[in-house]
Structure formats: C-alpha cells, structure tokens
Amino acid sequence: MKKVFPAHHSLDIEPEILIRMREAFRNLKADGKLHHGSGTFDYGDWGVWL
C-alpha cells in the first residue's frame, strides 16, 4: 500500500491508523484471507471489503 484515501466520514485520520492497518493486513495474509471475495473485515474505526 502506498496511499490511504479515507472513503467515508472524516478525512482527518490519525497517522497511527497506518500501523494498525499494516498489522491487520499482515494477519489477513497469514490467515489466507488476503484475496478478493474473502469478506468484510471490521476493525472498529476502519474496515476493508475484499
């Protein structure tokens, strides 16, 4: 990932969210879920739909 563009709500996000996002994506990859169609993953103040 090279850029993060907030899609909803506030455009004012804290930089530390990038650390949490990195860890979440690492965990998804380790669990074999980092691919299209694997689902929606909610992390509280952010989420991803793959």
CHARMM internal coordinates of N, CA and C (Angstrom, degrees):
IC EDIT
DIST 1 N 1 CA 1.4364
DIST 1 CA 1 C 1.5245
ANGL 1 N 1 CA 1 C 107.56
DIST 1 C 2 N 1.3111
ANGL 1 CA 1 C 2 N 115.42
DIHE 1 N 1 CA 1 C 2 N 132.32
DIST 2 N 2 CA 1.4583
ANGL 1 C 2 N 2 CA 119.81
DIHE 1 CA 1 C 2 N 2 CA -179.73
DIST 2 CA 2 C 1.5215
ANGL 2 N 2 CA 2 C 112.63
DIHE 1 C 2 N 2 CA 2 C -111.69
DIST 2 C 3 N 1.3366
ANGL 2 CA 2 C 3 N 116.84
DIHE 2 N 2 CA 2 C 3 N -28.23
DIST 3 N 3 CA 1.4570
ANGL 2 C 3 N 3 CA 121.04
DIHE 2 CA 2 C 3 N 3 CA -179.26
DIST 3 CA 3 C 1.5199
ANGL 3 N 3 CA 3 C 109.67
DIHE 2 C 3 N 3 CA 3 C -140.68
DIST 3 C 4 N 1.3210
ANGL 3 CA 3 C 4 N 115.93
DIHE 3 N 3 CA 3 C 4 N 148.71
DIST 4 N 4 CA 1.4615
ANGL 3 C 4 N 4 CA 121.87
DIHE 3 CA 3 C 4 N 4 CA 176.21
DIST 4 CA 4 C 1.5222
ANGL 4 N 4 CA 4 C 107.35
DIHE 3 C 4 N 4 CA 4 C -122.38
DIST 4 C 5 N 1.3311
ANGL 4 CA 4 C 5 N 114.95
DIHE 4 N 4 CA 4 C 5 N 124.54
DIST 5 N 5 CA 1.4525
ANGL 4 C 5 N 5 CA 121.01
DIHE 4 CA 4 C 5 N 5 CA 178.30
DIST 5 CA 5 C 1.5249
ANGL 5 N 5 CA 5 C 108.67
DIHE 4 C 5 N 5 CA 5 C -117.43
DIST 5 C 6 N 1.3352
ANGL 5 CA 5 C 6 N 118.61
DIHE 5 N 5 CA 5 C 6 N 110.60
DIST 6 N 6 CA 1.4630
ANGL 5 C 6 N 6 CA 120.39
DIHE 5 CA 5 C 6 N 6 CA 177.87
DIST 6 CA 6 C 1.5282
ANGL 6 N 6 CA 6 C 109.87
DIHE 5 C 6 N 6 CA 6 C -58.13
DIST 6 C 7 N 1.3213
ANGL 6 CA 6 C 7 N 116.09
DIHE 6 N 6 CA 6 C 7 N 134.82
DIST 7 N 7 CA 1.4551
ANGL 6 C 7 N 7 CA 120.43
DIHE 6 CA 6 C 7 N 7 CA -175.17
DIST 7 CA 7 C 1.5247
ANGL 7 N 7 CA 7 C 113.19
DIHE 6 C 7 N 7 CA 7 C -100.05
DIST 7 C 8 N 1.2954
ANGL 7 CA 7 C 8 N 118.26
DIHE 7 N 7 CA 7 C 8 N -27.68
DIST 8 N 8 CA 1.4559
ANGL 7 C 8 N 8 CA 121.12
DIHE 7 CA 7 C 8 N 8 CA -175.35
DIST 8 CA 8 C 1.5205
ANGL 8 N 8 CA 8 C 109.69
DIHE 7 C 8 N 8 CA 8 C -140.00
DIST 8 C 9 N 1.2990
ANGL 8 CA 8 C 9 N 115.68
DIHE 8 N 8 CA 8 C 9 N 163.06
DIST 9 N 9 CA 1.4623
ANGL 8 C 9 N 9 CA 123.49
DIHE 8 CA 8 C 9 N 9 CA 174.45
DIST 9 CA 9 C 1.5228
ANGL 9 N 9 CA 9 C 110.80
DIHE 8 C 9 N 9 CA 9 C 65.48
DIST 9 C 10 N 1.3055
ANGL 9 CA 9 C 10 N 117.89
DIHE 9 N 9 CA 9 C 10 N -130.23
DIST 10 N 10 CA 1.4523
ANGL 9 C 10 N 10 CA 122.72
DIHE 9 CA 9 C 10 N 10 CA -174.61
DIST 10 CA 10 C 1.5313
ANGL 10 N 10 CA 10 C 112.07
DIHE 9 C 10 N 10 CA 10 C -85.48
DIST 10 C 11 N 1.3130
ANGL 10 CA 10 C 11 N 115.87
DIHE 10 N 10 CA 10 C 11 N 142.44
DIST 11 N 11 CA 1.4579
ANGL 10 C 11 N 11 CA 120.63
DIHE 10 CA 10 C 11 N 11 CA 174.07
DIST 11 CA 11 C 1.5226
ANGL 11 N 11 CA 11 C 111.45
DIHE 10 C 11 N 11 CA 11 C -84.95
DIST 11 C 12 N 1.3179
ANGL 11 CA 11 C 12 N 115.98
DIHE 11 N 11 CA 11 C 12 N -7.43
DIST 12 N 12 CA 1.4636
ANGL 11 C 12 N 12 CA 122.56
DIHE 11 CA 11 C 12 N 12 CA -179.04
DIST 12 CA 12 C 1.5266
ANGL 12 N 12 CA 12 C 109.22
DIHE 11 C 12 N 12 CA 12 C -89.72
DIST 12 C 13 N 1.3272
ANGL 12 CA 12 C 13 N 117.16
DIHE 12 N 12 CA 12 C 13 N 94.32
DIST 13 N 13 CA 1.4680
ANGL 12 C 13 N 13 CA 120.96
DIHE 12 CA 12 C 13 N 13 CA 179.34
DIST 13 CA 13 C 1.5211
ANGL 13 N 13 CA 13 C 109.18
DIHE 12 C 13 N 13 CA 13 C -112.77
DIST 13 C 14 N 1.3131
ANGL 13 CA 13 C 14 N 115.42
DIHE 13 N 13 CA 13 C 14 N 150.96
DIST 14 N 14 CA 1.4547
ANGL 13 C 14 N 14 CA 120.97
DIHE 13 CA 13 C 14 N 14 CA 179.19
DIST 14 CA 14 C 1.5284
ANGL 14 N 14 CA 14 C 110.04
DIHE 13 C 14 N 14 CA 14 C -81.44
DIST 14 C 15 N 1.3209
ANGL 14 CA 14 C 15 N 118.36
DIHE 14 N 14 CA 14 C 15 N 140.21
DIST 15 N 15 CA 1.4626
ANGL 14 C 15 N 15 CA 121.56
DIHE 14 CA 14 C 15 N 15 CA -179.58
DIST 15 CA 15 C 1.5284
ANGL 15 N 15 CA 15 C 113.79
DIHE 14 C 15 N 15 CA 15 C -57.92
DIST 15 C 16 N 1.3203
ANGL 15 CA 15 C 16 N 118.83
DIHE 15 N 15 CA 15 C 16 N -28.73
DIST 16 N 16 CA 1.4642
ANGL 15 C 16 N 16 CA 121.36
DIHE 15 CA 15 C 16 N 16 CA -178.13
DIST 16 CA 16 C 1.5212
ANGL 16 N 16 CA 16 C 112.64
DIHE 15 C 16 N 16 CA 16 C -63.54
DIST 16 C 17 N 1.3317
ANGL 16 CA 16 C 17 N 117.05
DIHE 16 N 16 CA 16 C 17 N -18.00
DIST 17 N 17 CA 1.4584
ANGL 16 C 17 N 17 CA 119.28
DIHE 16 CA 16 C 17 N 17 CA 178.93
DIST 17 CA 17 C 1.5335
ANGL 17 N 17 CA 17 C 110.53
DIHE 16 C 17 N 17 CA 17 C -61.92
DIST 17 C 18 N 1.3203
ANGL 17 CA 17 C 18 N 116.91
DIHE 17 N 17 CA 17 C 18 N -28.88
DIST 18 N 18 CA 1.4650
ANGL 17 C 18 N 18 CA 120.78
DIHE 17 CA 17 C 18 N 18 CA 179.86
DIST 18 CA 18 C 1.5252
ANGL 18 N 18 CA 18 C 111.83
DIHE 17 C 18 N 18 CA 18 C -63.38
DIST 18 C 19 N 1.3094
ANGL 18 CA 18 C 19 N 117.02
DIHE 18 N 18 CA 18 C 19 N -35.13
DIST 19 N 19 CA 1.4731
ANGL 18 C 19 N 19 CA 121.24
DIHE 18 CA 18 C 19 N 19 CA 177.68
DIST 19 CA 19 C 1.5196
ANGL 19 N 19 CA 19 C 109.79
DIHE 18 C 19 N 19 CA 19 C -66.37
DIST 19 C 20 N 1.3376
ANGL 19 CA 19 C 20 N 116.19
DIHE 19 N 19 CA 19 C 20 N -44.41
DIST 20 N 20 CA 1.4645
ANGL 19 C 20 N 20 CA 119.87
DIHE 19 CA 19 C 20 N 20 CA 178.97
DIST 20 CA 20 C 1.5229
ANGL 20 N 20 CA 20 C 111.48
DIHE 19 C 20 N 20 CA 20 C -66.91
DIST 20 C 21 N 1.3268
ANGL 20 CA 20 C 21 N 116.60
DIHE 20 N 20 CA 20 C 21 N -36.49
DIST 21 N 21 CA 1.4621
ANGL 20 C 21 N 21 CA 120.25
DIHE 20 CA 20 C 21 N 21 CA 177.89
DIST 21 CA 21 C 1.5275
ANGL 21 N 21 CA 21 C 110.41
DIHE 20 C 21 N 21 CA 21 C -65.14
DIST 21 C 22 N 1.3316
ANGL 21 CA 21 C 22 N 116.14
DIHE 21 N 21 CA 21 C 22 N -43.04
DIST 22 N 22 CA 1.4626
ANGL 21 C 22 N 22 CA 119.91
DIHE 21 CA 21 C 22 N 22 CA 179.20
DIST 22 CA 22 C 1.5198
ANGL 22 N 22 CA 22 C 110.64
DIHE 21 C 22 N 22 CA 22 C -58.74
DIST 22 C 23 N 1.3139
ANGL 22 CA 22 C 23 N 116.63
DIHE 22 N 22 CA 22 C 23 N -44.85
DIST 23 N 23 CA 1.4676
ANGL 22 C 23 N 23 CA 120.61
DIHE 22 CA 22 C 23 N 23 CA -179.76
DIST 23 CA 23 C 1.5288
ANGL 23 N 23 CA 23 C 111.25
DIHE 22 C 23 N 23 CA 23 C -65.00
DIST 23 C 24 N 1.3175
ANGL 23 CA 23 C 24 N 116.65
DIHE 23 N 23 CA 23 C 24 N -40.86
DIST 24 N 24 CA 1.4652
ANGL 23 C 24 N 24 CA 120.15
DIHE 23 CA 23 C 24 N 24 CA 179.27
DIST 24 CA 24 C 1.5241
ANGL 24 N 24 CA 24 C 110.78
DIHE 23 C 24 N 24 CA 24 C -62.95
DIST 24 C 25 N 1.3298
ANGL 24 CA 24 C 25 N 117.16
DIHE 24 N 24 CA 24 C 25 N -44.31
DIST 25 N 25 CA 1.4620
ANGL 24 C 25 N 25 CA 120.11
DIHE 24 CA 24 C 25 N 25 CA 178.92
DIST 25 CA 25 C 1.5148
ANGL 25 N 25 CA 25 C 111.65
DIHE 24 C 25 N 25 CA 25 C -66.97
DIST 25 C 26 N 1.3097
ANGL 25 CA 25 C 26 N 117.63
DIHE 25 N 25 CA 25 C 26 N -35.34
DIST 26 N 26 CA 1.4696
ANGL 25 C 26 N 26 CA 120.25
DIHE 25 CA 25 C 26 N 26 CA 175.05
DIST 26 CA 26 C 1.5193
ANGL 26 N 26 CA 26 C 110.76
DIHE 25 C 26 N 26 CA 26 C -63.01
DIST 26 C 27 N 1.3255
ANGL 26 CA 26 C 27 N 116.20
DIHE 26 N 26 CA 26 C 27 N -42.04
DIST 27 N 27 CA 1.4688
ANGL 26 C 27 N 27 CA 120.38
DIHE 26 CA 26 C 27 N 27 CA 179.04
DIST 27 CA 27 C 1.5259
ANGL 27 N 27 CA 27 C 111.34
DIHE 26 C 27 N 27 CA 27 C -66.61
DIST 27 C 28 N 1.3263
ANGL 27 CA 27 C 28 N 117.28
DIHE 27 N 27 CA 27 C 28 N -41.15
DIST 28 N 28 CA 1.4605
ANGL 27 C 28 N 28 CA 120.21
DIHE 27 CA 27 C 28 N 28 CA 177.40
DIST 28 CA 28 C 1.5312
ANGL 28 N 28 CA 28 C 109.99
DIHE 27 C 28 N 28 CA 28 C -61.00
DIST 28 C 29 N 1.3191
ANGL 28 CA 28 C 29 N 116.56
DIHE 28 N 28 CA 28 C 29 N -42.03
DIST 29 N 29 CA 1.4660
ANGL 28 C 29 N 29 CA 119.99
DIHE 28 CA 28 C 29 N 29 CA 178.85
DIST 29 CA 29 C 1.5261
ANGL 29 N 29 CA 29 C 110.92
DIHE 28 C 29 N 29 CA 29 C -63.91
DIST 29 C 30 N 1.3247
ANGL 29 CA 29 C 30 N 116.62
DIHE 29 N 29 CA 29 C 30 N -44.92
DIST 30 N 30 CA 1.4638
ANGL 29 C 30 N 30 CA 121.15
DIHE 29 CA 29 C 30 N 30 CA -179.83
DIST 30 CA 30 C 1.5284
ANGL 30 N 30 CA 30 C 111.48
DIHE 29 C 30 N 30 CA 30 C -62.12
DIST 30 C 31 N 1.3353
ANGL 30 CA 30 C 31 N 116.67
DIHE 30 N 30 CA 30 C 31 N -32.76
DIST 31 N 31 CA 1.4629
ANGL 30 C 31 N 31 CA 121.71
DIHE 30 CA 30 C 31 N 31 CA 179.93
DIST 31 CA 31 C 1.5305
ANGL 31 N 31 CA 31 C 112.69
DIHE 30 C 31 N 31 CA 31 C -86.16
DIST 31 C 32 N 1.3272
ANGL 31 CA 31 C 32 N 117.24
DIHE 31 N 31 CA 31 C 32 N 1.55
DIST 32 N 32 CA 1.4580
ANGL 31 C 32 N 32 CA 121.18
DIHE 31 CA 31 C 32 N 32 CA 179.91
DIST 32 CA 32 C 1.5191
ANGL 32 N 32 CA 32 C 113.74
DIHE 31 C 32 N 32 CA 32 C 73.24
DIST 32 C 33 N 1.3338
ANGL 32 CA 32 C 33 N 117.36
DIHE 32 N 32 CA 32 C 33 N 23.02
DIST 33 N 33 CA 1.4616
ANGL 32 C 33 N 33 CA 121.28
DIHE 32 CA 32 C 33 N 33 CA -176.44
DIST 33 CA 33 C 1.5243
ANGL 33 N 33 CA 33 C 113.75
DIHE 32 C 33 N 33 CA 33 C -109.16
DIST 33 C 34 N 1.3042
ANGL 33 CA 33 C 34 N 117.60
DIHE 33 N 33 CA 33 C 34 N 5.32
DIST 34 N 34 CA 1.4608
ANGL 33 C 34 N 34 CA 120.48
DIHE 33 CA 33 C 34 N 34 CA -177.31
DIST 34 CA 34 C 1.5291
ANGL 34 N 34 CA 34 C 109.74
DIHE 33 C 34 N 34 CA 34 C -88.78
DIST 34 C 35 N 1.3483
ANGL 34 CA 34 C 35 N 114.56
DIHE 34 N 34 CA 34 C 35 N 69.91
DIST 35 N 35 CA 1.4608
ANGL 34 C 35 N 35 CA 120.89
DIHE 34 CA 34 C 35 N 35 CA 177.95
DIST 35 CA 35 C 1.5197
ANGL 35 N 35 CA 35 C 109.62
DIHE 34 C 35 N 35 CA 35 C -155.65
DIST 35 C 36 N 1.3128
ANGL 35 CA 35 C 36 N 115.21
DIHE 35 N 35 CA 35 C 36 N 157.98
DIST 36 N 36 CA 1.4579
ANGL 35 C 36 N 36 CA 121.91
DIHE 35 CA 35 C 36 N 36 CA -179.71
DIST 36 CA 36 C 1.5329
ANGL 36 N 36 CA 36 C 110.48
DIHE 35 C 36 N 36 CA 36 C -57.69
DIST 36 C 37 N 1.3200
ANGL 36 CA 36 C 37 N 114.95
DIHE 36 N 36 CA 36 C 37 N 133.47
DIST 37 N 37 CA 1.4577
ANGL 36 C 37 N 37 CA 120.43
DIHE 36 CA 36 C 37 N 37 CA 176.61
DIST 37 CA 37 C 1.5181
ANGL 37 N 37 CA 37 C 115.14
DIHE 36 C 37 N 37 CA 37 C 90.38
DIST 37 C 38 N 1.3244
ANGL 37 CA 37 C 38 N 117.48
DIHE 37 N 37 CA 37 C 38 N 2.01
DIST 38 N 38 CA 1.4703
ANGL 37 C 38 N 38 CA 118.69
DIHE 37 CA 37 C 38 N 38 CA -177.23
DIST 38 CA 38 C 1.5182
ANGL 38 N 38 CA 38 C 113.55
DIHE 37 C 38 N 38 CA 38 C -79.90
DIST 38 C 39 N 1.3372
ANGL 38 CA 38 C 39 N 117.48
DIHE 38 N 38 CA 38 C 39 N -12.88
DIST 39 N 39 CA 1.4533
ANGL 38 C 39 N 39 CA 118.73
DIHE 38 CA 38 C 39 N 39 CA 174.66
DIST 39 CA 39 C 1.5052
ANGL 39 N 39 CA 39 C 114.94
DIHE 38 C 39 N 39 CA 39 C 129.25
DIST 39 C 40 N 1.3231
ANGL 39 CA 39 C 40 N 114.02
DIHE 39 N 39 CA 39 C 40 N -169.34
DIST 40 N 40 CA 1.4561
ANGL 39 C 40 N 40 CA 123.32
DIHE 39 CA 39 C 40 N 40 CA 178.30
DIST 40 CA 40 C 1.5206
ANGL 40 N 40 CA 40 C 107.80
DIHE 39 C 40 N 40 CA 40 C -110.89
DIST 40 C 41 N 1.3026
ANGL 40 CA 40 C 41 N 115.82
DIHE 40 N 40 CA 40 C 41 N 133.53
DIST 41 N 41 CA 1.4624
ANGL 40 C 41 N 41 CA 120.90
DIHE 40 CA 40 C 41 N 41 CA -177.32
DIST 41 CA 41 C 1.5253
ANGL 41 N 41 CA 41 C 108.54
DIHE 40 C 41 N 41 CA 41 C -124.64
DIST 41 C 42 N 1.3266
ANGL 41 CA 41 C 42 N 116.10
DIHE 41 N 41 CA 41 C 42 N 122.33
DIST 42 N 42 CA 1.4603
ANGL 41 C 42 N 42 CA 122.98
DIHE 41 CA 41 C 42 N 42 CA -176.04
DIST 42 CA 42 C 1.5217
ANGL 42 N 42 CA 42 C 109.22
DIHE 41 C 42 N 42 CA 42 C -106.34
DIST 42 C 43 N 1.3257
ANGL 42 CA 42 C 43 N 115.51
DIHE 42 N 42 CA 42 C 43 N 127.77
DIST 43 N 43 CA 1.4645
ANGL 42 C 43 N 43 CA 121.31
DIHE 42 CA 42 C 43 N 43 CA -179.72
DIST 43 CA 43 C 1.5245
ANGL 43 N 43 CA 43 C 111.65
DIHE 42 C 43 N 43 CA 43 C -119.47
DIST 43 C 44 N 1.3179
ANGL 43 CA 43 C 44 N 115.92
DIHE 43 N 43 CA 43 C 44 N 32.51
DIST 44 N 44 CA 1.4558
ANGL 43 C 44 N 44 CA 120.48
DIHE 43 CA 43 C 44 N 44 CA 177.29
DIST 44 CA 44 C 1.5150
ANGL 44 N 44 CA 44 C 111.81
DIHE 43 C 44 N 44 CA 44 C 86.72
DIST 44 C 45 N 1.3238
ANGL 44 CA 44 C 45 N 117.03
DIHE 44 N 44 CA 44 C 45 N -88.38
DIST 45 N 45 CA 1.4589
ANGL 44 C 45 N 45 CA 120.29
DIHE 44 CA 44 C 45 N 45 CA -177.83
DIST 45 CA 45 C 1.5291
ANGL 45 N 45 CA 45 C 113.05
DIHE 44 C 45 N 45 CA 45 C -91.08
DIST 45 C 46 N 1.3269
ANGL 45 CA 45 C 46 N 116.53
DIHE 45 N 45 CA 45 C 46 N 4.48
DIST 46 N 46 CA 1.4562
ANGL 45 C 46 N 46 CA 121.14
DIHE 45 CA 45 C 46 N 46 CA 174.51
DIST 46 CA 46 C 1.5251
ANGL 46 N 46 CA 46 C 109.57
DIHE 45 C 46 N 46 CA 46 C -157.97
DIST 46 C 47 N 1.2902
ANGL 46 CA 46 C 47 N 116.51
DIHE 46 N 46 CA 46 C 47 N 163.54
DIST 47 N 47 CA 1.4531
ANGL 46 C 47 N 47 CA 121.40
DIHE 46 CA 46 C 47 N 47 CA 179.69
DIST 47 CA 47 C 1.5072
ANGL 47 N 47 CA 47 C 110.25
DIHE 46 C 47 N 47 CA 47 C -156.69
DIST 47 C 48 N 1.3227
ANGL 47 CA 47 C 48 N 115.81
DIHE 47 N 47 CA 47 C 48 N 169.18
DIST 48 N 48 CA 1.4601
ANGL 47 C 48 N 48 CA 121.16
DIHE 47 CA 47 C 48 N 48 CA 179.35
DIST 48 CA 48 C 1.5205
ANGL 48 N 48 CA 48 C 108.99
DIHE 47 C 48 N 48 CA 48 C -141.45
DIST 48 C 49 N 1.3185
ANGL 48 CA 48 C 49 N 115.61
DIHE 48 N 48 CA 48 C 49 N 140.02
DIST 49 N 49 CA 1.4544
ANGL 48 C 49 N 49 CA 122.59
DIHE 48 CA 48 C 49 N 49 CA 177.80
DIST 49 CA 49 C 1.5161
ANGL 49 N 49 CA 49 C 106.93
DIHE 48 C 49 N 49 CA 49 C -115.81
DIST 49 C 50 N 1.3137
ANGL 49 CA 49 C 50 N 115.62
DIHE 49 N 49 CA 49 C 50 N 112.45
DIST 50 N 50 CA 1.4688
ANGL 49 C 50 N 50 CA 120.86
DIHE 49 CA 49 C 50 N 50 CA -177.67
DIST 50 CA 50 C 1.5086
ANGL 50 N 50 CA 50 C 110.47
DIHE 49 C 50 N 50 CA 50 C -102.89
END
COOR INIT
IC SEED 1 N 1 CA 1 C
IC BUILD
